Amino acid sequence: MSTDPSQPPTSYEAALAELEQLVQVIESGQLPLEQLLSGYKRGAELLAFCRGRLDAVEHQIKLLDEGTLKPWTPQ
């Protein structure tokens, strides 16, 4: 888990990596109840952070496309 869970992640990528690691630890079933609860709370914080970043990027894309989302097609 994070070395300092009270600190917000430095980036989307860092939050996602920490969240993935946290899920693995929780799914292992080896955590005591107190650590499981704190891990769950940290996971909820990380998920909210990631969702917030994704929403911000989506908003920026909408602005760049003048409010019209265009379907992405690989070239």
N, CA, C and O atoms as CSV, one atom per row, in Angstrom:
chain,resi,resn,atom,element,x,y,z
A,1,MET,N,N,0.828,-1.176,0.000
A,1,MET,CA,C,0.000,0.000,0.000
A,1,MET,C,C,0.873,1.240,0.000
A,1,MET,O,O,2.100,1.148,0.047
A,2,SER,N,N,0.237,2.397,-0.052
A,2,SER,CA,C,0.971,3.649,-0.135
A,2,SER,C,C,1.832,3.853,1.111
A,2,SER,O,O,1.479,3.421,2.207
A,3,THR,N,N,2.969,4.522,0.916
A,3,THR,CA,C,3.818,4.805,2.063
A,3,THR,C,C,3.190,5.859,2.959
A,3,THR,O,O,3.416,5.847,4.169
A,4,ASP,N,N,2.406,6.770,2.394
A,4,ASP,CA,C,1.712,7.786,3.175
A,4,ASP,C,C,0.304,7.961,2.627
A,4,ASP,O,O,0.077,8.819,1.774
A,5,PRO,N,N,-0.650,7.158,3.105
A,5,PRO,CA,C,-1.994,7.197,2.557
A,5,PRO,C,C,-2.734,8.506,2.802
A,5,PRO,O,O,-3.790,8.722,2.207
A,6,SER,N,N,-2.217,9.388,3.657
A,6,SER,CA,C,-2.887,10.663,3.879
A,6,SER,C,C,-2.597,11.647,2.754
A,6,SER,O,O,-3.273,12.669,2.644
A,7,GLN,N,N,-1.617,11.361,1.930
A,7,GLN,CA,C,-1.240,12.247,0.835
A,7,GLN,C,C,-2.004,11.895,-0.434
A,7,GLN,O,O,-2.201,10.717,-0.731
A,8,PRO,N,N,-2.439,12.913,-1.190
A,8,PRO,CA,C,-3.080,12.612,-2.469
A,8,PRO,C,C,-2.045,12.089,-3.461
A,8,PRO,O,O,-0.860,12.401,-3.342
A,9,PRO,N,N,-2.481,11.299,-4.432
A,9,PRO,CA,C,-1.537,10.782,-5.430
A,9,PRO,C,C,-0.951,11.927,-6.257
A,9,PRO,O,O,-1.550,12.995,-6.383
A,10,THR,N,N,0.214,11.680,-6.808
A,10,THR,CA,C,0.882,12.714,-7.597
A,10,THR,C,C,0.350,12.783,-9.024
A,10,THR,O,O,0.482,13.810,-9.690
A,11,SER,N,N,-0.252,11.693,-9.493
A,11,SER,CA,C,-0.766,11.670,-10.855
A,11,SER,C,C,-1.816,10.578,-10.990
A,11,SER,O,O,-1.977,9.735,-10.107
A,12,TYR,N,N,-2.527,10.610,-12.113
A,12,TYR,CA,C,-3.508,9.562,-12.403
A,12,TYR,C,C,-2.821,8.202,-12.440
A,12,TYR,O,O,-3.322,7.225,-11.884
A,13,GLU,N,N,-1.674,8.152,-13.098
A,13,GLU,CA,C,-0.949,6.891,-13.246
A,13,GLU,C,C,-0.501,6.346,-11.897
A,13,GLU,O,O,-0.579,5.143,-11.650
A,14,ALA,N,N,-0.031,7.233,-11.026
A,14,ALA,CA,C,0.398,6.808,-9.691
A,14,ALA,C,C,-0.794,6.294,-8.888
A,14,ALA,O,O,-0.685,5.293,-8.181
A,15,ALA,N,N,-1.925,6.977,-8.998
A,15,ALA,CA,C,-3.130,6.543,-8.282
A,15,ALA,C,C,-3.605,5.191,-8.788
A,15,ALA,O,O,-3.987,4.328,-7.998
A,16,LEU,N,N,-3.582,5.004,-10.090
A,16,LEU,CA,C,-4.025,3.737,-10.672
A,16,LEU,C,C,-3.106,2.594,-10.249
A,16,LEU,O,O,-3.577,1.505,-9.920
A,17,ALA,N,N,-1.803,2.840,-10.258
A,17,ALA,CA,C,-0.852,1.805,-9.842
A,17,ALA,C,C,-1.059,1.441,-8.372
A,17,ALA,O,O,-1.052,0.263,-8.015
A,18,GLU,N,N,-1.243,2.455,-7.520
A,18,GLU,CA,C,-1.464,2.189,-6.107
A,18,GLU,C,C,-2.784,1.437,-5.904
A,18,GLU,O,O,-2.862,0.527,-5.079
A,19,LEU,N,N,-3.811,1.818,-6.651
A,19,LEU,CA,C,-5.104,1.151,-6.539
A,19,LEU,C,C,-5.008,-0.315,-6.962
A,19,LEU,O,O,-5.577,-1.190,-6.310
A,20,GLU,N,N,-4.292,-0.581,-8.046
A,20,GLU,CA,C,-4.115,-1.965,-8.499
A,20,GLU,C,C,-3.385,-2.798,-7.443
A,20,GLU,O,O,-3.764,-3.937,-7.170
A,21,GLN,N,N,-2.340,-2.224,-6.857
A,21,GLN,CA,C,-1.588,-2.918,-5.816
A,21,GLN,C,C,-2.472,-3.163,-4.591
A,21,GLN,O,O,-2.436,-4.238,-3.991
A,22,LEU,N,N,-3.250,-2.173,-4.236
A,22,LEU,CA,C,-4.136,-2.276,-3.092
A,22,LEU,C,C,-5.184,-3.372,-3.298
A,22,LEU,O,O,-5.471,-4.134,-2.375
A,23,VAL,N,N,-5.747,-3.455,-4.483
A,23,VAL,CA,C,-6.736,-4.494,-4.786
A,23,VAL,C,C,-6.112,-5.877,-4.647
A,23,VAL,O,O,-6.738,-6.788,-4.106
A,24,GLN,N,N,-4.889,-6.039,-5.129
A,24,GLN,CA,C,-4.212,-7.340,-4.997
A,24,GLN,C,C,-4.032,-7.729,-3.535
A,24,GLN,O,O,-4.262,-8.877,-3.155
A,25,VAL,N,N,-3.620,-6.765,-2.722
A,25,VAL,CA,C,-3.398,-7.042,-1.303
A,25,VAL,C,C,-4.718,-7.388,-0.620
A,25,VAL,O,O,-4.780,-8.333,0.167
A,26,ILE,N,N,-5.774,-6.629,-0.915
A,26,ILE,CA,C,-7.075,-6.891,-0.298
A,26,ILE,C,C,-7.607,-8.251,-0.733
A,26,ILE,O,O,-8.122,-9.008,0.090
A,27,GLU,N,N,-7.485,-8.563,-2.020
A,27,GLU,CA,C,-7.988,-9.830,-2.532
A,27,GLU,C,C,-7.204,-11.033,-2.015
A,27,GLU,O,O,-7.700,-12.158,-2.062
A,28,SER,N,N,-6.004,-10.811,-1.529
A,28,SER,CA,C,-5.211,-11.923,-1.006
A,28,SER,C,C,-5.834,-12.507,0.255
A,28,SER,O,O,-5.594,-13.666,0.594
A,29,GLY,N,N,-6.638,-11.699,0.950
A,29,GLY,CA,C,-7.285,-12.171,2.163
A,29,GLY,C,C,-6.364,-12.270,3.357
A,29,GLY,O,O,-6.715,-12.906,4.350
A,30,GLN,N,N,-5.195,-11.657,3.288
A,30,GLN,CA,C,-4.205,-11.776,4.354
A,30,GLN,C,C,-4.158,-10.572,5.287
A,30,GLN,O,O,-3.337,-10.539,6.204
A,31,LEU,N,N,-5.029,-9.577,5.068
A,31,LEU,CA,C,-4.989,-8.383,5.906
A,31,LEU,C,C,-5.855,-8.545,7.151
A,31,LEU,O,O,-6.946,-9.112,7.081
A,32,PRO,N,N,-5.376,-8.050,8.287
A,32,PRO,CA,C,-6.236,-7.980,9.469
A,32,PRO,C,C,-7.382,-6.995,9.204
A,32,PRO,O,O,-7.291,-6.152,8.311
A,33,LEU,N,N,-8.442,-7.108,9.976
A,33,LEU,CA,C,-9.643,-6.315,9.758
A,33,LEU,C,C,-9.373,-4.812,9.731
A,33,LEU,O,O,-9.908,-4.110,8.873
A,34,GLU,N,N,-8.564,-4.311,10.642
A,34,GLU,CA,C,-8.271,-2.866,10.688
A,34,GLU,C,C,-7.571,-2.404,9.408
A,34,GLU,O,O,-7.912,-1.357,8.858
A,35,GLN,N,N,-6.606,-3.171,8.941
A,35,GLN,CA,C,-5.893,-2.812,7.718
A,35,GLN,C,C,-6.802,-2.964,6.502
A,35,GLN,O,O,-6.682,-2.206,5.539
A,36,LEU,N,N,-7.689,-3.917,6.538
A,36,LEU,CA,C,-8.645,-4.094,5.460
A,36,LEU,C,C,-9.541,-2.871,5.338
A,36,LEU,O,O,-9.785,-2.385,4.234
A,37,LEU,N,N,-10.026,-2.377,6.457
A,37,LEU,CA,C,-10.872,-1.192,6.454
A,37,LEU,C,C,-10.112,0.033,5.960
A,37,LEU,O,O,-10.630,0.787,5.135
A,38,SER,N,N,-8.894,0.243,6.449
A,38,SER,CA,C,-8.121,1.402,5.996
A,38,SER,C,C,-7.751,1.259,4.521
A,38,SER,O,O,-7.696,2.255,3.800
A,39,GLY,N,N,-7.499,0.040,4.069
A,39,GLY,CA,C,-7.221,-0.185,2.656
A,39,GLY,C,C,-8.430,0.117,1.791
A,39,GLY,O,O,-8.302,0.693,0.710
A,40,TYR,N,N,-9.599,-0.270,2.266
A,40,TYR,CA,C,-10.831,0.009,1.531
A,40,TYR,C,C,-11.061,1.516,1.425
A,40,TYR,O,O,-11.431,2.022,0.366
A,41,LYS,N,N,-10.837,2.233,2.540
A,41,LYS,CA,C,-11.009,3.690,2.537
A,41,LYS,C,C,-10.023,4.348,1.565
A,41,LYS,O,O,-10.390,5.254,0.817
A,42,ARG,N,N,-8.777,3.886,1.585
A,42,ARG,CA,C,-7.772,4.450,0.671
A,42,ARG,C,C,-8.157,4.147,-0.771
A,42,ARG,O,O,-8.006,4.999,-1.646
A,43,GLY,N,N,-8.650,2.947,-1.021
A,43,GLY,CA,C,-9.087,2.590,-2.363
A,43,GLY,C,C,-10.208,3.488,-2.852
A,43,GLY,O,O,-10.225,3.887,-4.017
A,44,ALA,N,N,-11.153,3.810,-1.962
A,44,ALA,CA,C,-12.246,4.714,-2.329
A,44,ALA,C,C,-11.702,6.100,-2.663
A,44,ALA,O,O,-12.177,6.742,-3.599
A,45,GLU,N,N,-10.710,6.565,-1.904
A,45,GLU,CA,C,-10.089,7.864,-2.187
A,45,GLU,C,C,-9.390,7.852,-3.545
A,45,GLU,O,O,-9.518,8.794,-4.327
A,46,LEU,N,N,-8.654,6.783,-3.814
A,46,LEU,CA,C,-7.935,6.675,-5.081
A,46,LEU,C,C,-8.907,6.602,-6.256
A,46,LEU,O,O,-8.674,7.214,-7.299
A,47,LEU,N,N,-9.981,5.865,-6.088
A,47,LEU,CA,C,-10.986,5.760,-7.137
A,47,LEU,C,C,-11.623,7.114,-7.417
A,47,LEU,O,O,-11.822,7.474,-8.577
A,48,ALA,N,N,-11.943,7.863,-6.378
A,48,ALA,CA,C,-12.510,9.199,-6.558
A,48,ALA,C,C,-11.511,10.116,-7.269
A,48,ALA,O,O,-11.897,10.902,-8.134
A,49,PHE,N,N,-10.241,10.016,-6.910
A,49,PHE,CA,C,-9.205,10.818,-7.563
A,49,PHE,C,C,-9.138,10.494,-9.054
A,49,PHE,O,O,-9.111,11.398,-9.889
A,50,CYS,N,N,-9.112,9.198,-9.387
A,50,CYS,CA,C,-9.035,8.775,-10.792
A,50,CYS,C,C,-10.265,9.231,-11.573
A,50,CYS,O,O,-10.147,9.730,-12.692
A,51,ARG,N,N,-11.429,9.059,-10.988
A,51,ARG,CA,C,-12.658,9.505,-11.659
A,51,ARG,C,C,-12.643,11.009,-11.893
A,51,ARG,O,O,-13.057,11.489,-12.948
A,52,GLY,N,N,-12.166,11.739,-10.908
A,52,GLY,CA,C,-12.075,13.196,-11.054
A,52,GLY,C,C,-11.144,13.593,-12.186
A,52,GLY,O,O,-11.458,14.492,-12.966
A,53,ARG,N,N,-10.003,12.929,-12.279
A,53,ARG,CA,C,-9.062,13.223,-13.369
A,53,ARG,C,C,-9.665,12.879,-14.720
A,53,ARG,O,O,-9.529,13.645,-15.674
A,54,LEU,N,N,-10.335,11.727,-14.811
A,54,LEU,CA,C,-10.950,11.329,-16.076
A,54,LEU,C,C,-12.065,12.293,-16.466
A,54,LEU,O,O,-12.203,12.629,-17.642
A,55,ASP,N,N,-12.858,12.739,-15.502
A,55,ASP,CA,C,-13.911,13.721,-15.791
A,55,ASP,C,C,-13.310,15.033,-16.293
A,55,ASP,O,O,-13.842,15.650,-17.216
A,56,ALA,N,N,-12.207,15.454,-15.686
A,56,ALA,CA,C,-11.555,16.696,-16.109
A,56,ALA,C,C,-11.034,16.579,-17.535
A,56,ALA,O,O,-11.163,17.516,-18.324
A,57,VAL,N,N,-10.450,15.443,-17.866
A,57,VAL,CA,C,-9.938,15.241,-19.225
A,57,VAL,C,C,-11.089,15.195,-20.219
A,57,VAL,O,O,-10.993,15.763,-21.307
A,58,GLU,N,N,-12.167,14.530,-19.858
A,58,GLU,CA,C,-13.332,14.471,-20.743
A,58,GLU,C,C,-13.879,15.877,-20.991
A,58,GLU,O,O,-14.253,16.212,-22.115
A,59,HIS,N,N,-13.923,16.690,-19.949
A,59,HIS,CA,C,-14.393,18.069,-20.091
A,59,HIS,C,C,-13.482,18.861,-21.033
A,59,HIS,O,O,-13.963,19.617,-21.877
A,60,GLN,N,N,-12.183,18.687,-20.887
A,60,GLN,CA,C,-11.245,19.386,-21.763
A,60,GLN,C,C,-11.416,18.956,-23.210
A,60,GLN,O,O,-11.345,19.781,-24.121
A,61,ILE,N,N,-11.640,17.675,-23.421
A,61,ILE,CA,C,-11.844,17.174,-24.789
A,61,ILE,C,C,-13.113,17.772,-25.377
A,61,ILE,O,O,-13.133,18.169,-26.542
A,62,LYS,N,N,-14.170,17.837,-24.578
A,62,LYS,CA,C,-15.418,18.443,-25.058
A,62,LYS,C,C,-15.194,19.890,-25.462
A,62,LYS,O,O,-15.710,20.341,-26.485
A,63,LEU,N,N,-14.423,20.621,-24.658
A,63,LEU,CA,C,-14.131,22.012,-24.991
A,63,LEU,C,C,-13.323,22.111,-26.277
A,63,LEU,O,O,-13.588,22.973,-27.116
A,64,LEU,N,N,-12.350,21.241,-26.431
A,64,LEU,CA,C,-11.524,21.263,-27.634
A,64,LEU,C,C,-12.326,20.903,-28.877
A,64,LEU,O,O,-12.048,21.409,-29.964
A,65,ASP,N,N,-13.305,20.044,-28.726
A,65,ASP,CA,C,-14.147,19.646,-29.854
A,65,ASP,C,C,-15.368,20.550,-29.981
A,65,ASP,O,O,-16.322,20.216,-30.683
A,66,GLU,N,N,-15.338,21.681,-29.309
A,66,GLU,CA,C,-16.424,22.661,-29.345
A,66,GLU,C,C,-17.748,22.044,-28.905
A,66,GLU,O,O,-18.797,22.297,-29.497
A,67,GLY,N,N,-17.676,21.231,-27.856
A,67,GLY,CA,C,-18.868,20.650,-27.273
A,67,GLY,C,C,-19.409,19.437,-27.990
A,67,GLY,O,O,-20.439,18.897,-27.585
A,68,THR,N,N,-18.749,18.990,-29.044
A,68,THR,CA,C,-19.220,17.826,-29.776
A,68,THR,C,C,-18.185,16.726,-29.690
A,68,THR,O,O,-17.068,16.864,-30.189
A,69,LEU,N,N,-18.566,15.634,-29.053
A,69,LEU,CA,C,-17.656,14.497,-29.005
A,69,LEU,C,C,-17.694,13.775,-30.327
A,69,LEU,O,O,-18.766,13.444,-30.833
A,70,LYS,N,N,-16.547,13.534,-30.879
A,70,LYS,CA,C,-16.448,12.831,-32.157
A,70,LYS,C,C,-16.029,11.392,-31.908
A,70,LYS,O,O,-15.177,11.149,-31.054
A,71,PRO,N,N,-16.591,10.444,-32.612
A,71,PRO,CA,C,-16.176,9.066,-32.402
A,71,PRO,C,C,-14.713,8.885,-32.786
A,71,PRO,O,O,-14.250,9.422,-33.793
A,72,TRP,N,N,-13.996,8.124,-31.971
A,72,TRP,CA,C,-12.586,7.869,-32.238
A,72,TRP,C,C,-12.480,6.712,-33.211
A,72,TRP,O,O,-13.121,5.674,-33.044
A,73,THR,N,N,-11.669,6.908,-34.216
A,73,THR,CA,C,-11.417,5.823,-35.178
A,73,THR,C,C,-9.910,5.669,-35.327
A,73,THR,O,O,-9.208,6.643,-35.597
A,74,PRO,N,N,-9.415,4.456,-35.154
A,74,PRO,CA,C,-7.970,4.239,-35.316
A,74,PRO,C,C,-7.564,4.455,-36.770
A,74,PRO,O,O,-8.289,4.092,-37.696
A,75,GLN,N,N,-6.416,5.040,-36.945
A,75,GLN,CA,C,-5.954,5.327,-38.305
A,75,GLN,C,C,-4.879,4.384,-38.734
A,75,GLN,O,O,-4.378,4.487,-39.854
